Amino acid sequence: MNKPLRRIAIFCGLLVLALLVRDNWLQYVQADKLAEHTMNRRVPIERYAQPRGDIIVDGNPITGSKKVDGDDFKYKRTYKNGPMWSPVTGFASQRIGATQIESIEDRILTGNDDRLFFRRSLDMLTGKKKEGGNVVTTLNAAAQKAAYNGLKGRGKGAVAAIDPETGAILALASTPSYDPSRFAGNTNKEAETFQKLDKDRDKPMLNRALRETYPPGSTFKVVTAAAALEHGLYSDIDSKTRSPLPWVMPDTRTELKNEGPIPCKNATLREALRVSCNTVFGKIGSDLGKDKMRETAEEFGFNEEQFVPVRSNASNFPKEMDKPQTALSSIGQFETAATPLQMAMVTSAIANDGTLMEPYMVRELQAPNLDVVEKHSPKEMGNPLSKENAQKLQDMMQTVVNEGTGTKAKIPGVTVGGKTGTAQHGLNNSKNPYAWFISYAKTDSGSPVAVAVVVEDSNAARDDISGGGLAAPIARDVMKAVLDSKK
């Protein structure tokens, strides 16, 4: 072979080699990335080629699938009472994509999970159509309904309810809300509907129970009380505290004010929580110092994201503060901010004798034939306070409901503990405050539910807004729904 032909042959050989390398790179190294790429239209076509599996609550599906005619997508997602359940399910849209459980558990719901490989292979051999698996949640339908109905007409707000003994999430409601069915398909009209919802100033697509942090106001005083007991500042909840009135915050000439003429001078911890003394708990925070306060807050879950498995924003207890800022943070103001889930976690730890359980809302994943693919086991997150101190705090919170600001949370024949909160909102407290209530219910067999409620009622008169007035009745109804479902 002459030299020019040999060079052409070598060049062609190199081209063939490059093509083989490129082909193998695409097929083996880039395969998964290309298969999941957002611009790969075959992925959503395959995802909606058959009905998705369902998300289950109390043994019943809250989702479904509907056959679509004249489209590449054969089925689209449907939702039962979508606005009530969207904080749990998220959405699955042919045009937009998926969020929350619909996204996190997509491979189970579409039947593409590797753990379903044997089932898929068997169905292929027998000619059976591919099916999706199910996601079984921990949610309590009656509690969710009570939470959602309680929030409706109240402007913006959220509810989170937890089983203190296991960490199972029983309710997760947020208003205003949206119906995921309205944009589940692939039409331009549905895309426009999503855009309107996404740009709505009231943020109906925001999951306030997990993703919004609010100043917790006086509900945070239970954390401050826990810090006082755990760090040995006080041990007897019925002995007088060292709390002068008026009390001037350290390094300032500013008095920390209480809400009205309430008996806060040297008040006991029980009395201070009952009437919600800012001076007592602000001074406790100042006496303990920022490090001990932050330590206790973080043991309850502050300053850390939670995954349930949907991500919940980290609640905040500030790390860098001076003494007056520490005092304000200890009564749930300054930069202290919490999600409703976080305050439900705080309440659940107190109700569970000091043990904080990891919150979760997926009980198990099922194959299409209902075989269990994965089952969640409850896990301890930590022990933010001892059993003895937790029971002291329970006693204090029960006094709040029986004789204090939380009487609207009473349930006949049931032991209820709670704490109200009315948190400042806006520059110089210029906007309507947030109304909070946290509570738990106890029976002879234990504590089956802890609840946190926050209401942003922009329509209510400012003087009518209080955690005990707006939020406590919602918490009561959620607790009652859980208790009734246990009968």
TAQUI-V694838 format. One record per backbone hydrogen bond with DSSP energy under -1.0 kcal/mol. NH is the residue of the N-H (numbers start at 1). CO is the residue of the C=O. E is the energy in kcal/mol with one decimal. If there is no record, write none. Layout:
# TAQUI-V694838
NH;CO;E, NH;CO;E
This chain:
# TAQUI-V694838
6;2;-2.2, 7;3;-2.2, 8;4;-2.2, 9;5;-2.6, 10;6;-2.4, 11;7;-2.7, 12;8;-2.8, 13;9;-2.3, 14;10;-2.4, 15;11;-2.1, 16;12;-2.5, 17;13;-2.4, 18;14;-2.7, 19;15;-2.5, 20;16;-2.3, 21;17;-2.7, 22;18;-2.8, 23;19;-2.8, 24;20;-2.6, 25;21;-2.5, 26;22;-2.4, 27;23;-2.5, 28;24;-2.5, 30;25;-2.6, 34;30;-2.8, 35;31;-2.5, 36;32;-1.6, 40;37;-1.6, 41;39;-1.2, 43;40;-1.7, 45;41;-1.9, 46;42;-2.4, 47;43;-2.3, 48;44;-2.0, 49;46;-1.3, 53;109;-3.0, 56;135;-3.2, 57;60;-3.0, 60;57;-2.2, 62;55;-2.7, 64;78;-2.1, 66;76;-2.8, 68;74;-3.4, 75;48;-2.0, 76;66;-2.4, 78;64;-2.3, 80;62;-2.3, 85;81;-1.6, 86;82;-2.1, 88;85;-1.9, 89;85;-2.4, 90;86;-2.2, 93;97;-3.7, 94;184;-2.2, 95;185;-1.3, 97;93;-1.5, 99;91;-2.2, 102;89;-2.1, 104;100;-3.3, 105;101;-2.5, 106;103;-1.5, 109;105;-2.4, 110;106;-2.3, 112;107;-1.5, 113;107;-1.7, 116;113;-2.2, 117;114;-1.6, 120;116;-2.6, 121;117;-2.6, 122;118;-2.4, 123;119;-2.4, 124;120;-2.1, 125;121;-1.9, 126;122;-2.0, 128;123;-1.8, 133;108;-3.4, 134;366;-1.3, 135;54;-2.6, 136;364;-2.9, 137;56;-2.5, 138;361;-1.4, 140;170;-2.8, 144;140;-2.6, 145;141;-2.3, 146;142;-2.2, 147;143;-2.4, 148;144;-2.8, 149;145;-2.8, 150;146;-1.8, 151;147;-1.6, 152;148;-1.8, 154;151;-2.3, 156;456;-2.1, 157;175;-2.3, 158;454;-2.3, 159;173;-2.2, 160;452;-2.2, 161;171;-2.3, 162;450;-2.8, 163;168;-2.8, 166;163;-1.1, 167;163;-3.3, 169;360;-2.9, 170;161;-2.8, 171;161;-1.4, 173;159;-2.0, 175;157;-2.5, 182;179;-1.8, 183;180;-1.2, 184;181;-1.1, 191;187;-1.9, 192;188;-2.3, 193;189;-2.0, 194;190;-2.0, 195;191;-2.1, 196;192;-2.2, 197;193;-2.1, 198;194;-2.8, 199;195;-1.6, 203;200;-1.8, 206;203;-1.6, 208;206;-1.5, 210;207;-1.3, 211;207;-3.5, 214;338;-2.7, 217;332;-1.9, 219;216;-1.6, 220;217;-1.8, 221;218;-1.5, 222;219;-1.2, 223;220;-1.1, 224;220;-1.7, 225;221;-2.5, 226;222;-2.0, 227;223;-2.3, 228;224;-2.2, 229;225;-2.1, 230;226;-2.9, 231;227;-2.3, 233;228;-1.5, 234;228;-1.6, 239;236;-1.3, 243;241;-1.4, 249;254;-2.5, 252;249;-1.4, 256;247;-2.5, 260;258;-1.4, 262;260;-1.9, 264;262;-1.9, 266;243;-3.3, 267;264;-1.6, 270;237;-2.2, 272;268;-3.0, 273;269;-2.1, 274;270;-2.1, 275;271;-2.3, 277;272;-2.3, 281;277;-1.5, 282;278;-2.9, 283;279;-2.1, 284;280;-1.9, 285;281;-2.2, 286;282;-2.0, 287;283;-3.1, 288;284;-2.6, 289;285;-2.3, 293;289;-2.0, 294;290;-2.6, 295;291;-2.3, 296;292;-2.0, 297;293;-2.5, 298;294;-2.8, 299;295;-1.5, 300;296;-1.1, 302;297;-2.1, 303;315;-3.4, 306;312;-1.7, 308;310;-2.3, 312;306;-3.5, 313;210;-1.9, 316;337;-2.8, 326;322;-2.1, 327;323;-2.0, 328;324;-2.2, 329;325;-2.7, 330;326;-1.7, 331;328;-1.3, 332;329;-1.6, 333;328;-2.3, 336;333;-2.2, 337;316;-2.3, 338;214;-3.1, 341;209;-1.7, 343;339;-1.9, 344;340;-2.0, 345;341;-2.1, 346;342;-2.2, 347;343;-2.0, 348;344;-2.4, 349;345;-2.2, 350;346;-1.7, 351;347;-2.5, 352;348;-1.9, 353;350;-1.1, 354;349;-2.6, 355;352;-1.3, 356;382;-2.8, 358;379;-3.3, 360;167;-1.9, 361;308;-2.2, 363;136;-2.2, 364;136;-1.7, 365;374;-2.7, 366;134;-2.9, 367;371;-3.1, 370;367;-2.5, 373;365;-3.1, 374;365;-1.4, 376;363;-2.9, 381;356;-3.4, 382;356;-1.5, 385;354;-1.0, 390;386;-2.7, 391;387;-2.2, 392;388;-1.5, 393;389;-2.3, 394;390;-2.4, 395;391;-2.0, 396;392;-1.9, 397;393;-2.5, 398;394;-2.4, 399;395;-1.5, 400;396;-1.4, 401;397;-1.4, 402;398;-2.5, 403;399;-2.9, 405;274;-1.0, 406;400;-2.1, 409;406;-1.9, 410;407;-1.6, 414;411;-2.2, 415;442;-1.6, 417;440;-1.8, 418;397;-1.8, 419;438;-2.2, 421;436;-1.7, 423;434;-2.1, 429;426;-2.1, 431;425;-2.1, 434;423;-2.2, 435;455;-2.4, 436;421;-3.7, 437;453;-2.0, 438;419;-2.1, 439;451;-2.3, 440;417;-2.2, 441;449;-1.9, 442;415;-2.9, 443;446;-3.2, 446;443;-1.5, 450;162;-2.4, 451;439;-3.1, 452;160;-2.4, 453;437;-2.6, 454;158;-2.3, 455;435;-2.5, 456;156;-4.2, 458;456;-1.2, 464;461;-1.7, 465;462;-1.4, 470;466;-2.9, 472;467;-2.2, 475;471;-2.2, 476;472;-2.7, 477;473;-2.0, 478;474;-2.1, 479;475;-2.7, 480;476;-2.6, 481;477;-2.0, 482;478;-2.0, 483;479;-2.6, 484;480;-2.9, 485;481;-1.6
